[in-house]
Amino acid sequence: MSNMDDAEDGAIAPLARRTGDIVDNAADHLDSATVVTDPELEPEVRDALVRAAGNLVPYRGPVPAPTMPPGGARGCGFLAGVCLVLAVMGAASGSPALASTMLMFAGTGLLISLLGRPGAGEIAAAHAPITQHRRYVLPSSDIDAEHWNLWKRAVDARNRIAGAEVVSGGQIDSVQIAEVLPQRLWDIAERLARLAEVRARHKEILGDISPDDPDIAAAVARQRRAQDLAVADVARRVADLEEFADLVSAADLAVRKETIVRQLNALDDTHADLLAGIGDTIPDADLSERLANDATVLIDQARKALKEANDAALTLVLLDGEDTADPGE
C-alpha cells in the first residue's frame, strides 16, 4: 500500500459553494492524500469524517465496535454521587447542615452531568468512521502504490477544473460541475480502493503457492484479467476527467486573453493622444482598428472555447447519470 511521501499540504474542501448563480471558492485545493467521501452522505457526516481523518478505518480493515465520544461531564457525575453519599451520611449522623450542603452539591453536579452529555449529533459524528465504513476512502492507505499515479492524475484534473476562473465565475455551468465532480472523483477513489482490497485478498489466499501452479493458474489468470479490466476502466475515467480539464483550461486561457485585449483596447484614446503629440511622425491610424480586430478574434475564440467546455460539462453530467443507474459497471 502507499504512504504518500510527496503529498502536498492541504485539507479537503468542497469544490464550490453556490451563491445565487455564481459558485464561490471553486479554487479550493484538494490534496491527493485527503480523505474522499461518498457525495451521497449528508454534509454533516462528510464533515465529521474529514475531522476524524486520524481515526478512519482502512477500506479493507476490520471494523471495531463504536465507542461513546468523550464527555467532559463524567467527572461531575462521579462527584455528584460522592456528594449524595455524604449527604446521606450527614443526615444519618444528625448533621443537617452537612446533609443539605452535600445535597445541593449533588444536585448541581447531576445537572451539569446531564447538560454535558453528548447529543445525538455528537454521537453520530463520533461513530461516523464505523457506521459509514466503506463510504470513504483514505487514499494514502487504501490505494495501491502502483495505482497512485492514476489517482494523482485524477486529483490534478479536479484541481485544474476547480481552479479555473471560468468555473468560479459561472461562465461554464459551474453549479452542475460542483455537483458532479465530487461524484466522479469518488467513483475513481472507490474503484481503486476496491481493487486494492481484492488484490490484497488474492495474495493472502495464494500464500506461498505460486500463481503459475497448473492447478490454480486458470483461476488466477481469470481473476487477474478482471483486475486488469477494472484498472482500464479507472484509467478511462481519469482520461475523461483530464480531457474535460484541458477544455476548461483552454476556455480559461481564451477568456483571459479576451479580457487583456479589451483592456488594451480601452487604452486606444490614450495612445492616440500620444501619437498626436509626436510632430512630424505619422500617427498610426490603423492602431485602433487592428486592436479592435484582435479583440473580435479573441472574443470568438473565447466563445468557442466556452461552448466546448460547457458541452463537455453536460457530457460529464450524463455520464454521472449512467454510472448512478449502473453501479455494478
C-alpha positions in Angstrom: 0.0 0.0 0.0 1.1 3.6 -0.5 2.0 6.1 2.1 2.5 9.2 0.1 5.9 10.8 0.6 5.2 13.6 -1.9 1.8 14.5 -0.7 1.1 18.2 -0.8 -0.1 20.0 2.2 -3.8 20.9 2.1 -7.1 20.0 3.5 -10.3 18.7 1.9 -12.7 21.3 0.8 -15.9 21.1 -1.3 -15.5 22.0 -4.9 -17.7 25.1 -4.5 -20.5 26.8 -2.7 -23.4 28.2 -4.5 -24.3 31.9 -4.1 -27.1 32.7 -6.5 -26.0 31.5 -9.9 -22.3 32.0 -9.1 -20.1 29.4 -7.4 -17.6 30.6 -4.8 -14.4 29.0 -3.5 -14.1 26.8 -6.5 -10.4 27.2 -6.4 -10.0 25.4 -3.1 -7.2 22.9 -3.5 -7.7 19.2 -2.8 -4.7 17.3 -1.6 -4.1 13.8 -3.1 -3.8 12.2 0.3 -7.0 13.7 1.8 -10.0 11.5 2.7 -12.6 11.2 -0.1 -16.2 10.7 0.9 -19.3 9.5 -0.8 -21.1 12.6 -2.1 -24.4 10.9 -1.2 -23.6 11.3 2.5 -25.2 14.1 4.5 -22.8 17.2 4.6 -22.5 17.0 8.4 -21.5 13.3 8.1 -18.9 14.1 5.5 -17.6 16.9 7.7 -17.3 14.5 10.6 -15.4 12.1 8.6 -12.9 14.8 7.5 -12.4 15.9 11.1 -11.9 12.2 12.2 -9.2 11.6 9.5 -6.8 10.1 12.1 -9.4 7.6 13.3 -10.7 6.3 10.0 -10.8 2.6 9.4 -8.9 1.3 6.3 -11.3 0.4 3.5 -10.4 -3.3 3.8 -9.7 -3.3 7.6 -11.7 -4.9 10.3 -14.4 -2.6 11.8 -14.1 -2.1 15.5 -17.1 -1.6 17.8 -18.3 2.0 18.1 -17.4 3.9 21.3 -19.1 6.8 23.0 -17.5 10.2 22.5 -15.6 11.5 25.5 -17.8 13.5 27.8 -16.4 16.3 29.9 -19.2 16.0 32.4 -18.4 12.4 33.6 -16.3 13.7 36.5 -19.3 15.9 37.6 -21.5 12.8 37.7 -19.0 11.0 39.8 -18.7 13.9 42.2 -22.5 14.2 42.4 -22.6 10.6 43.5 -20.0 11.2 46.2 -21.8 14.3 47.5 -25.1 12.3 47.6 -23.4 9.6 49.7 -22.0 12.3 52.1 -25.5 13.9 52.3 -27.0 10.6 53.4 -24.2 10.1 55.9 -24.7 13.7 57.2 -28.4 13.1 57.7 -27.7 9.8 59.4 -25.2 11.4 61.8 -27.5 14.2 62.8 -25.8 16.9 60.8 -28.5 18.6 58.7 -26.2 21.4 57.6 -23.7 19.0 56.1 -26.5 17.0 54.6 -28.2 20.0 52.9 -24.9 21.3 51.6 -23.9 18.0 50.1 -27.3 17.5 48.7 -27.1 20.9 47.0 -23.6 20.0 45.5 -25.0 16.6 44.4 -27.9 18.3 42.6 -25.6 20.8 40.9 -23.2 18.1 39.8 -26.1 15.9 38.5 -27.4 18.9 36.5 -24.0 19.6 35.0 -23.6 15.9 34.2 -26.9 15.8 32.3 -26.2 19.0 30.4 -22.8 17.8 29.5 -23.9 14.5 28.0 -23.1 14.2 24.2 -26.0 14.8 22.0 -27.3 12.7 19.2 -25.3 14.7 16.6 -22.1 14.3 18.6 -22.6 10.6 19.0 -23.3 10.2 15.2 -20.2 12.2 14.4 -18.1 10.1 16.7 -19.5 6.9 15.2 -19.2 8.0 11.6 -15.9 6.2 10.9 -17.6 3.0 11.9 -21.2 3.4 10.7 -20.0 4.9 7.4 -17.2 2.4 6.8 -16.6 1.9 3.0 -18.3 5.1 2.2 -15.0 6.9 2.5 -11.5 6.3 1.1 -8.2 7.3 2.7 -6.0 7.3 -0.4 -2.7 7.1 1.4 -3.6 3.7 2.9 -6.4 2.4 0.7 -4.9 2.8 -2.8 -2.1 0.6 -4.0 1.3 2.4 -4.7 1.3 1.3 -8.3 -2.1 2.9 -8.9 -1.2 6.1 -7.0 -0.2 7.9 -10.3 -3.8 7.3 -11.6 -5.3 8.8 -8.5 -2.8 11.7 -8.6 -3.8 12.5 -12.2 -7.5 12.5 -11.2 -6.9 14.9 -8.3 -4.7 17.2 -10.5 -7.5 17.3 -13.1 -10.0 18.1 -10.5 -7.9 20.9 -9.1 -7.4 22.3 -12.6 -11.2 22.4 -13.2 -11.9 23.8 -9.7 -9.3 26.5 -10.1 -10.4 27.8 -13.4 -11.8 31.3 -13.4 -14.5 30.4 -15.9 -15.8 27.9 -13.3 -15.7 30.1 -10.3 -17.2 32.9 -12.4 -20.1 30.8 -13.6 -19.1 31.1 -17.3 -19.2 27.3 -17.5 -22.0 25.5 -15.8 -20.2 25.6 -12.5 -23.2 24.6 -10.4 -23.5 21.3 -12.2 -19.8 20.8 -12.1 -19.8 21.4 -8.3 -22.4 18.6 -8.0 -20.9 16.1 -10.5 -17.2 16.4 -10.0 -17.1 15.1 -6.4 -19.1 12.0 -7.7 -16.6 11.4 -10.5 -13.7 11.6 -8.0 -15.5 9.3 -5.6 -16.1 6.8 -8.4 -12.4 6.7 -9.1 -11.3 6.5 -5.5 -13.7 3.8 -4.5 -12.8 1.6 -7.5 -9.1 1.9 -6.7 -9.8 1.0 -3.1 -11.9 -2.0 -4.1 -9.2 -3.1 -6.5 -6.5 -2.8 -3.7 -8.8 -4.8 -1.4 -9.3 -7.7 -3.8 -5.7 -7.8 -4.8 -4.6 -8.0 -1.2 -7.1 -10.8 -0.6 -5.8 -12.5 -3.7 -2.3 -12.6 -2.3 -3.5 -13.7 1.1 -5.3 -16.7 -0.4 -2.4 -17.7 -2.6 0.0 -17.6 0.3 3.2 -19.4 -0.6 1.6 -21.2 -3.6 2.8 -19.9 -7.0 0.1 -18.4 -9.1 1.6 -20.3 -12.0 0.8 -23.7 -10.4 -1.1 -25.6 -13.0 -3.9 -26.5 -10.6 -4.8 -22.9 -9.9 -3.3 -21.0 -12.8 -6.6 -20.8 -14.7 -8.5 -19.3 -11.8 -5.7 -16.8 -11.1 -5.5 -15.7 -14.7 -9.3 -15.2 -14.9 -9.3 -13.0 -11.8 -6.2 -11.1 -12.9 -8.0 -10.4 -16.1 -10.9 -9.0 -14.2 -8.5 -6.8 -12.2 -6.9 -5.5 -15.4 -10.3 -4.6 -16.8 -11.0 -2.7 -13.6 -7.8 -0.8 -13.9 -8.6 0.0 -17.6 -12.0 1.3 -16.5 -10.4 3.6 -13.9 -7.9 4.8 -16.5 -10.7 5.7 -18.9 -12.5 7.7 -16.2 -9.3 9.6 -15.3 -8.7 10.3 -19.0 -12.2 11.6 -19.4 -11.6 13.9 -16.4 -8.3 15.1 -17.8 -9.9 15.8 -21.2 -12.5 17.9 -19.6 -9.9 19.7 -17.6 -8.0 20.5 -20.8 -11.1 22.1 -22.3 -11.7 24.1 -19.2 -8.1 25.3 -19.1 -8.4 26.3 -22.8 -11.6 28.2 -22.2 -9.9 29.9 -19.2 -6.9 31.0 -21.2 -9.1 32.3 -24.1 -11.2 34.3 -21.7 -8.2 35.8 -20.0 -6.7 36.8 -23.4 -10.0 38.3 -24.4 -10.0 40.4 -21.2 -6.5 41.5 -21.9 -7.3 42.7 -25.4 -10.4 44.5 -24.2 -8.3 46.3 -21.6 -5.7 47.2 -24.2 -8.4 48.4 -26.5 -9.6 50.7 -23.7 -6.2 52.5 -23.9 -6.6 53.4 -27.6 -7.6 57.0 -26.8 -4.6 57.5 -24.6 -2.2 56.1 -27.3 -3.9 58.3 -29.9 -3.1 61.3 -27.7 0.5 60.2 -27.5 0.8 59.9 -31.3 -0.9 63.3 -31.9 1.9 65.0 -30.0 4.8 63.5 -31.9 5.2 66.3 -34.5 6.3 65.0 -37.9 5.8 61.3 -37.1 2.8 59.9 -39.0 0.2 58.7 -36.4 -0.6 55.0 -36.6 -4.2 55.5 -37.8 -4.7 51.7 -38.0 -3.8 51.1 -34.4 -7.3 51.3 -33.0 -8.8 49.2 -35.9 -6.2 46.5 -35.5 -6.7 46.2 -31.8 -10.5 46.0 -32.3 -10.0 43.2 -34.9 -7.7 41.3 -32.4 -10.4 41.7 -29.8 -13.1 40.3 -32.1 -10.9 37.3 -33.0 -10.2 36.5 -29.3 -13.8 37.0 -28.4 -14.8 34.4 -31.0 -12.1 32.1 -29.7 -13.3 32.6 -26.1 -16.9 31.9 -27.0 -15.9 28.7 -28.9 -13.8 27.5 -26.0 -16.6 28.2 -23.5 -19.1 26.3 -25.7 -16.8 23.3 -26.0 -16.3 23.3 -22.2 -20.0 23.6 -21.5 -20.8 20.8 -23.9 -18.2 18.6 -22.2 -19.7 19.5 -18.8 -23.1 18.3 -20.0 -21.4 15.1 -21.1 -19.9 14.7 -17.7 -23.3 15.1 -16.1 -24.8 12.5 -18.4 -22.0 10.1 -17.7 -22.6 10.6 -14.0 -26.3 9.6 -14.5 -25.2 6.4 -16.3 -22.9 5.5 -13.5 -25.6 6.0 -10.9 -28.0 3.9 -12.9 -25.5 1.1 -13.2 -23.3 1.0 -10.1 -22.0 -2.5 -10.9 -20.3 -1.3 -14.1 
